[in-house]
Amino acid sequence: MSLTFTARIEGRRIRCRIGTDRPLAAPTFCFSLMAAPAVVSGGTLVRRVAGYAEVALPDLEPGQPHEVVLEHANPDYAPRNRAWLPLGAYLRVGRDCLPLPPGNDLGLRTAEGPPAPPLTPDRLPLVPQPTEWQPSGGTCNLAALAPVTGLEAVDDLAVRLGLAPLFAPGGVALTVEEDASLGPEGYRLTLAPTGLSVAVGGPSGLHHAGVTLLTLRETCGGRLPCGTITDRPRFGWRGQHLDCARHFFGVEFILRLLDLMALLKLNRFHWHFADDEAFRLEVETQPLLWQRTAFRGEGELVPGVFGGGIRAGGSYSRADVARVLARAKALRIEVLPEIEVPAHSHAMVRAVPGLRDPGDNGGEVSIQGYLDNIVNPAMPATWDLLLPLAREVAGMFPLGLLHLGADEAPPGAWGGSPAVAALKAREGLVSADDVQGWMLARLAADLGRDGIRVAAWEEAAKGCQGGIGNGALLFSWTGQGPGVEAARRGHDVVMCPAQNAYFDLAHSDDPDDWGAAWAGFVPLERTVAWDPVPKGAEDIAPRVAGVQACFWGEFTTWDHEAEGMIAPRILGIATKGWEPAGRTDGASLRALAGAYAPLFDRIGWQRHRGA
């Protein structure tokens, strides 16, 4: 049979047309929007889970397209671009599920935008820019290096990226010496017509020097400018986050992302594999978690929220984790796992009995529209699950740091729970923030006794007892203000303000663009239009561990759709993590993106070309 489906935005509304070439009796229209939908006309809403909905339709007749008009239940939400149209749409007819064709040209478009400006003469075609560059005039040829002990991973990187090997018999010799004053990641690279030499502060410094040589070989066409590069990072934490809960990214994509990170001297991969929609790590302490939630869609515990369609997903085995860790280690990247509690736990609550108070008559709703996405810290089953789970997950990753989540607890959380009311009375707690802070502090203290440091999103600092405490590393995401406040209270912080560093946000306000818009739009220039140590808050500089970009998977249905959202904006986060303050502005970054465009194309990484 043949089905047709189109969808278009009309102001606040989304107008859908469904056609068929054979009669369909009382079908149900299943789909997902970015937030809870409402039906204006054309059908009856019969089920809704967050942004997923099922709409009962009348009988459909051949050649008579049926129209359904939708809008978001929240009157403040209006579709901003094509990513806000229905994703994963299908019809359920009796026991059959019939996928609908995409209602629009979904995914990021790659039409070429205006040409990038040329680089100014004082800049190398290199991201991040080096701490210091002293040109001496002339050029030197570099097709390959003679093999150098300690740079094998960079040679492997070149080959995986589809570039010429860095090593070759008869290649240019690189003289290596040590200079501890450069710091563990620092190096001083001298390029001269007579040869190449490098001084390094440690193995990581040599690795970064090798990445610099590989990159300049590519961006300079094998004719490198002569001079001296003295280089070291501004921050120790230079991260990229990937949401693998909303969209299951295959291991091969994760490995490719690690390669791209290494090319830009990023050194922390934040692996977000647990959220409302899934828990994807194959743990032994509670196998029901991943066995019951790794897939979502028709007949699954979690329906097709965020474009899950009829069925989508997967889970990461210990062998998968080993592959990711091995690649990361070779590339000088550490991996941060996240388990996400107490909120964003809809999948966990559905999969494991006893995590909610059966006497809870509250009606809290999460910002994504879930009615039951928070575990209850007054229930014994919560601790029976979380403590062993946290220890197991932390033990799988050598970083010794576990991210607990802690963001976006729904307003009024636990307000109808008698068990939490008793907990409040016993512990002297008043608000939901107090309860969350108490819970996180207890979990962090228990993990601390095992030598595990915890991390969390900024909300973890809330609560009458000072929140999570226990030396937690906090991630400031709604802006930099919470990070400044947390740093002044003694926390180390990673700055990842959504307005500058969330790569799931659309590049522009063009309705033909793609992505979210809740924190505005993030053109390439905005990724560097900030300082991790804000003006007026210079006192927190010792507490700023670094920076991180985040990519959330709500709009992603295929792995490759993330590529053009990440690139070229990942260049911006690389500059903020490494370079001295103020080194690269928006215009300079746009020119650097132009210099990197052929390199992105050669390595087969899609990039946003417009906006």
C-alpha positions in Angstrom: 0.0 0.0 0.0 1.0 3.6 -0.3 0.7 6.3 2.3 1.4 10.0 2.0 2.1 12.5 4.8 2.9 16.2 4.8 3.2 18.6 7.7 3.7 22.4 7.7 3.8 25.2 10.3 1.1 27.8 10.3 1.8 30.2 13.2 1.4 28.3 16.4 -0.2 25.3 14.6 1.0 22.3 12.7 -1.2 21.2 9.8 -0.8 17.5 8.8 -2.3 15.7 5.8 -2.5 11.9 5.7 -3.4 10.1 2.5 -3.8 6.4 1.6 -4.5 4.3 -1.5 -6.7 1.8 0.3 -9.4 2.0 2.9 -8.1 2.2 6.5 -10.6 1.6 9.3 -10.3 3.8 12.4 -6.5 4.3 12.3 -4.6 5.8 15.2 -2.1 8.5 14.3 1.1 8.1 16.4 3.9 10.7 16.5 6.1 12.8 18.6 6.6 16.6 19.0 9.2 18.4 21.0 6.8 18.9 23.9 3.3 17.8 24.9 0.9 18.2 21.9 -2.8 19.1 21.7 -5.3 18.3 18.9 -7.1 21.3 17.4 -9.1 19.3 14.8 -9.2 16.2 12.8 -9.0 13.6 15.5 -9.3 12.8 19.2 -6.3 12.6 21.6 -6.4 9.2 23.3 -2.9 9.0 24.8 0.0 11.3 25.6 3.4 10.7 27.2 5.5 13.8 27.2 5.8 14.8 23.5 4.4 11.5 22.2 0.8 11.3 21.2 -1.8 9.0 19.8 -4.7 10.5 18.0 -7.8 8.5 16.9 -8.8 9.2 13.4 -12.0 8.5 11.4 -11.9 5.9 8.6 -9.6 7.0 5.8 -10.7 6.5 2.2 -8.4 6.3 -0.9 -7.8 9.6 -2.6 -9.3 11.6 0.2 -6.4 13.0 2.3 -7.4 13.6 6.0 -6.2 16.7 7.8 -5.2 16.9 11.4 -4.3 20.2 13.1 -2.0 20.1 16.1 -0.5 22.6 18.5 1.6 22.4 21.6 -0.4 22.1 24.9 1.8 24.8 26.4 0.5 28.1 24.9 4.0 29.6 25.2 5.4 27.1 22.7 5.2 27.9 19.0 7.0 25.9 16.3 10.2 27.7 15.2 11.5 25.5 12.4 11.2 22.1 10.6 12.5 20.2 13.6 9.3 21.0 15.5 7.1 19.0 13.0 6.0 15.5 13.9 8.8 12.9 14.1 8.6 9.2 13.9 5.0 9.3 12.7 3.1 6.1 11.9 -0.5 4.7 11.7 -1.7 1.9 13.9 -4.5 0.0 12.2 -5.6 -3.0 14.3 -2.4 -4.8 15.1 -0.5 -3.4 12.2 1.8 -0.4 12.4 2.4 1.5 9.1 5.2 4.0 9.0 4.3 7.3 7.4 6.9 8.9 5.1 8.7 12.0 6.6 6.2 14.9 6.4 8.9 17.3 5.4 12.5 17.3 4.3 13.7 16.5 7.8 17.2 16.9 9.1 19.8 19.6 8.7 20.1 21.1 5.2 23.5 21.7 3.8 23.1 24.4 1.2 26.3 26.4 0.9 26.2 29.8 2.7 28.2 32.9 2.0 32.0 32.4 1.7 34.0 32.7 4.9 36.3 35.7 5.2 40.1 35.1 4.7 42.3 34.5 7.7 44.3 37.5 8.8 48.1 37.2 8.4 48.7 36.9 12.2 46.6 33.7 12.4 47.5 30.1 11.7 44.8 27.9 10.1 44.6 26.0 13.4 41.9 25.5 16.0 42.5 26.2 18.8 44.9 29.0 18.1 48.2 28.5 19.9 49.1 30.4 23.0 51.9 32.2 21.2 53.0 32.2 17.5 56.3 33.8 16.4 56.7 33.5 12.6 60.2 33.5 11.2 59.4 33.7 7.5 59.4 31.1 4.8 57.9 27.7 4.7 58.8 24.1 5.3 57.5 21.0 3.5 55.7 18.3 5.5 54.2 15.3 3.7 55.0 12.9 6.6 57.1 12.5 9.7 59.6 9.8 10.3 58.1 7.6 13.0 58.2 9.2 16.5 57.7 7.2 19.7 54.6 8.7 21.4 52.9 9.9 18.3 51.5 6.6 17.1 48.0 7.5 18.1 48.1 10.6 15.9 49.3 8.5 13.0 46.4 6.2 13.7 44.0 9.1 13.9 45.2 10.4 10.5 44.5 7.1 8.8 41.1 6.6 10.5 40.1 10.1 9.2 41.0 9.1 5.7 44.0 11.4 5.6 47.5 10.5 4.5 49.5 8.8 7.3 51.5 11.0 9.6 54.4 8.6 9.5 56.2 7.4 6.4 59.7 6.0 5.7 62.0 8.9 4.8 59.7 11.4 6.4 60.8 14.6 8.1 62.6 14.0 11.4 61.1 15.5 14.5 63.5 16.1 17.4 61.9 15.7 20.8 63.1 17.0 24.1 61.5 17.5 27.5 60.8 20.9 29.2 58.8 20.5 32.4 58.1 24.2 32.6 55.6 23.8 29.7 53.2 21.9 31.9 51.8 18.4 31.2 49.8 19.4 28.1 52.1 22.1 26.8 54.6 22.1 23.9 57.0 24.3 22.0 57.1 23.5 18.3 59.8 24.9 16.1 59.3 24.7 12.3 62.3 25.6 10.2 63.4 24.8 6.6 66.2 22.7 8.1 63.8 20.5 10.2 61.3 20.3 13.0 61.9 20.1 16.8 59.6 20.1 19.8 59.9 20.5 23.5 57.1 19.0 25.6 56.0 19.0 29.2 54.8 15.4 29.0 53.3 12.7 26.8 50.1 14.8 26.4 52.1 17.7 25.2 53.8 15.6 22.6 50.4 14.3 21.5 49.0 17.8 21.1 52.1 18.8 19.1 51.5 15.9 16.8 47.9 17.0 16.3 49.1 20.5 15.5 51.5 19.2 12.8 48.8 16.9 11.3 46.3 19.8 11.2 48.7 22.3 9.7 49.8 19.8 7.1 46.1 19.5 6.0 45.1 23.2 6.2 48.4 24.5 4.7 48.6 22.0 1.9 51.8 20.5 3.2 53.7 23.8 3.2 53.9 24.9 6.8 54.9 28.4 7.8 58.1 28.6 9.7 58.3 29.9 13.2 57.8 28.8 16.8 54.5 27.8 18.4 54.4 27.9 22.2 51.2 26.3 23.4 49.4 25.2 26.5 45.7 25.0 27.4 43.9 27.6 29.5 41.7 24.9 31.1 42.1 21.3 32.0 38.4 20.4 31.2 37.6 20.8 27.5 34.5 18.8 27.0 31.9 17.6 24.5 28.7 16.0 25.8 26.5 13.6 23.8 22.9 12.6 24.7 22.6 8.9 23.8 19.4 8.5 25.8 17.0 10.5 23.5 18.7 9.1 20.5 20.8 5.9 20.5 24.1 6.8 18.8 26.0 3.8 17.5 29.4 3.1 18.9 31.0 3.9 15.6 29.6 7.4 15.7 30.9 7.9 19.3 34.4 6.8 18.1 34.2 9.2 15.2 33.2 12.0 17.6 36.2 11.2 19.8 38.5 11.4 16.8 37.0 14.9 15.9 37.5 16.0 19.5 41.1 14.9 19.5 41.7 16.9 16.3 40.6 20.0 18.3 42.4 19.1 21.5 39.2 18.5 23.5 39.8 16.0 26.3 36.6 15.2 28.1 33.7 13.1 26.7 30.5 13.4 28.7 28.5 10.2 28.0 24.8 10.8 28.7 23.2 7.4 28.3 20.4 7.7 30.8 17.4 10.0 30.8 13.6 9.9 30.8 13.5 7.9 27.6 16.1 5.1 28.2 18.8 3.7 30.4 21.2 2.3 27.8 24.2 0.9 29.7 24.1 -2.9 30.3 24.7 -3.0 34.0 24.7 -6.1 36.1 23.3 -4.7 39.3 19.9 -3.9 37.8 19.5 -5.5 34.3 15.8 -4.6 34.2 17.0 -1.0 33.6 18.4 -1.5 30.2 16.5 -4.7 29.2 13.2 -2.9 29.6 14.1 0.6 28.3 16.9 0.3 25.7 14.2 0.3 23.0 11.2 2.5 22.8 8.2 2.6 20.5 5.2 0.4 19.8 4.6 -2.1 22.6 7.7 -1.0 24.5 7.7 0.3 28.1 8.4 3.8 26.8 6.6 4.9 23.6 8.1 6.7 20.7 9.0 9.9 22.4 11.3 12.2 20.5 10.9 10.5 17.2 11.3 6.9 18.4 8.7 5.8 15.8 7.6 2.2 15.7 10.7 0.9 17.4 14.2 2.4 17.9 17.1 2.3 20.3 19.8 0.0 21.6 22.1 -0.5 24.6 25.9 -0.3 25.2 27.6 -3.5 26.3 30.7 -3.8 28.4 32.5 -4.6 25.1 31.2 -1.3 23.7 32.4 0.6 26.8 35.8 -1.0 26.4 36.0 0.1 22.8 35.1 3.7 23.7 37.5 3.8 26.6 40.4 2.3 24.5 39.9 4.9 21.8 39.6 7.7 24.3 42.7 6.7 26.2 44.7 6.6 23.0 43.5 10.1 22.2 44.2 11.5 25.7 40.4 11.8 26.4 38.7 10.9 29.6 35.1 9.7 29.7 32.5 11.0 32.2 29.4 8.7 32.7 26.1 10.1 33.8 23.2 8.2 35.5 20.7 11.1 35.9 18.7 11.2 39.2 16.4 12.1 40.9 14.5 13.6 38.0 14.7 12.7 34.3 14.1 9.2 35.5 10.8 8.2 33.8 12.4 5.1 32.2 14.0 4.1 35.5 10.6 4.5 37.3 8.8 2.4 34.7 11.5 -0.4 34.7 12.2 -0.9 38.4 9.4 -1.4 41.0 9.2 0.6 44.2 10.9 3.9 43.2 7.7 5.9 43.8 5.6 6.4 46.9 2.4 4.5 46.3 0.6 7.0 48.6 1.8 10.0 46.5 -1.2 11.9 45.2 0.7 14.8 43.8 0.4 16.0 40.2 3.8 17.3 39.4 4.6 17.5 35.7 8.1 17.7 34.3 9.0 20.4 31.8 9.0 17.7 29.1 5.5 16.7 30.1 6.2 13.5 32.1 3.9 12.7 35.1 6.3 10.3 36.8 9.9 11.1 36.1 11.4 11.5 39.6 12.5 8.8 42.0 11.5 9.1 45.6 14.4 9.3 48.1 12.2 8.2 51.0 11.6 4.7 49.4 14.1 2.0 50.4 14.0 0.6 46.8 15.5 3.8 45.6 18.6 3.3 47.7 18.7 -0.4 46.9 19.0 0.6 43.3 21.0 3.7 43.3 24.0 2.9 45.5 25.0 -0.4 43.8 24.2 1.1 40.4 26.3 4.2 41.0 29.2 2.1 42.2 29.1 -0.2 39.2 28.8 2.6 36.6 31.6 4.6 38.2 33.8 1.4 38.4 33.5 0.9 34.7 35.2 4.2 33.9 38.7 5.1 35.1 38.1 8.8 35.5 36.9 8.3 39.1 34.1 10.8 38.5 30.4 10.1 38.2 27.8 12.6 37.0 24.6 12.2 39.0 22.4 14.5 36.9 20.1 16.5 39.2 18.6 18.9 36.7 15.0 20.0 36.1 13.2 18.4 39.0 9.5 19.2 38.3 7.9 21.9 40.3 6.1 20.5 43.3 8.1 17.3 43.3 7.2 14.9 46.0 4.5 17.3 47.3 1.9 14.6 47.6 4.2 11.9 49.1 3.5 11.0 52.7 6.9 9.2 52.8 8.7 12.4 51.8 6.7 14.4 54.3 8.0 12.2 57.0 11.5 12.5 55.6 11.2 16.3 55.7 10.1 16.2 59.3 12.8 13.8 60.3 15.7 15.7 58.5 14.5 19.3 59.0 13.8 19.8 55.3 11.2 22.2 53.9 11.2 22.4 50.1 11.7 20.0 47.2 15.2 21.6 46.7 16.0 20.6 50.3 14.9 17.0 49.6 17.0 16.8 46.4 20.0 18.4 48.1 19.7 15.9 51.0 19.4 13.0 48.6 22.4 14.0 46.5 24.6 14.8 49.5 23.9 11.3 50.9 24.6 9.6 47.6 27.8 11.7 47.1 29.0 10.9 50.6 28.6 7.2 50.1 30.4 7.3 46.8 33.1 9.5 48.3 33.9 6.7 50.8 34.7 4.5 47.8 37.0 7.2 46.3 34.5 8.3 43.7 34.0 12.0 43.2 30.6 13.2 41.9 29.5 15.7 39.4 26.1 17.2 38.7 24.2 19.9 36.9 23.9 23.3 38.6 20.6 22.6 40.4 22.5 20.2 42.7 23.8 23.2 44.7 20.3 24.0 45.9 18.9 23.1 49.3 18.9 24.3 52.9 21.9 22.2 53.7 24.1 23.5 50.9 23.0 20.9 48.3 25.2 18.2 47.1 28.5 19.3 48.8 31.2 16.7 49.0 33.5 18.4 46.6 31.1 17.9 43.6 32.0 19.3 40.2 29.0 21.3 39.0 28.0 22.1 35.4 26.5 25.5 34.8 24.0 25.2 31.9 21.2 27.7 32.1 23.8 30.5 32.0 26.9 31.4 33.9 25.3 32.9 36.9 24.7 29.6 38.7 28.3 28.7 38.0 29.6 31.9 39.5 27.4 31.4 42.6 28.5 27.8 43.0 32.2 28.7 42.6 31.9 31.3 45.3 30.4 28.6 47.5 33.5 26.5 47.0 32.6 24.3 44.1 34.7 23.6 41.0 32.6 24.4 38.0 32.4 23.6 34.3 30.9 26.4 32.2 28.5 25.1 29.5 25.9 27.9 29.1 23.2 26.9 26.7 23.2 30.3 25.0 26.7 29.6 23.7 27.5 25.9 24.1 24.3 23.9 23.4 24.7 22.5 19.9 21.1 21.2 19.7 19.9 24.8 19.5 19.3 26.0 15.9 22.0 28.0 14.3 19.5 30.8 13.2 15.9 31.9 13.4 15.3 30.8 9.8 12.2 28.5 9.8 14.1 26.4 7.2 16.9 25.7 9.8 16.8 22.9 12.3 16.9 22.6 16.1 15.6 23.8 19.5 15.2 27.4 20.4 14.4 27.6 24.2 17.7 29.5 24.9 17.8 31.4 21.7 19.8 30.6 18.6 23.5 29.8 18.5 25.3 30.9 15.3 28.9 30.1 15.1 30.0 33.5 16.4 28.0 33.1 19.6 30.1 30.1 20.6 33.0 32.5 21.4 31.0 35.5 22.5 31.5 34.8 26.1 34.3 34.2 28.7 34.3 31.1 31.0 35.4 33.6 33.7 32.8 36.3 33.4 33.8 40.0 33.7 33.2 41.0 37.3 33.7 37.5 38.5 37.5 37.2 38.2 37.6 35.9 41.7 36.2 32.6 40.6 39.0 31.9 38.1 40.7 29.2 40.3 37.4 27.4 40.5 36.6 27.2 36.8 37.7 23.8 35.7 36.9 24.4 32.1 34.2 24.4 29.4 32.0 22.0 27.7 29.6 21.9 24.7 26.4 19.8 24.9 24.4 18.0 22.3 21.0 16.8 23.2 19.3 14.3 21.0 15.6 15.3 21.0 15.6 16.2 17.3 17.9 13.4 16.1 16.5 10.3 14.4 19.7 9.3 12.5 23.3 9.6 13.8 24.5 11.7 10.9 21.9 14.4 11.7 24.1 15.4 14.6 27.1 16.2 12.5 26.0 19.5 11.0 24.7 20.6 14.4 28.1 20.0 16.0 30.3 21.2 13.2 31.6 23.8 12.7 30.4 25.1 16.2 32.7 22.6 17.9 35.5 24.9 16.8 34.1 27.5 19.1 34.2 25.4 22.2 37.7 24.2 21.4 38.9 27.8 21.3 37.2 28.7 24.6 38.8 25.7 26.3 42.3 26.1 25.1 43.1 29.7 24.1 43.9 32.7 26.3 40.9 34.9 27.0 39.8 37.0 24.1 42.1 35.5 21.5 39.5 34.6 18.9 36.4 36.7 18.2 33.4 35.8 16.1 34.8 37.1 12.8 38.1 35.3 13.3 36.2 32.1 14.1 34.2 32.4 11.0 37.4 32.7 9.0 38.9 29.7 10.8 35.7 27.7 10.0 36.3 28.6 6.3 39.9 27.2 6.6 38.6 24.0 8.2 35.7 23.5 5.8 37.8 21.4 3.3 39.2 19.4 6.2 35.7 18.6 7.5 34.8 17.5 4.0 37.9 15.3 3.6 37.3 13.5 6.8 33.6 13.0 5.9 32.1 15.0 8.7 29.0 17.0 7.6 28.9 20.7 8.6 26.4 23.4 8.7 27.1 25.6 5.7 24.5 28.4 6.0 23.3 30.8 8.6 
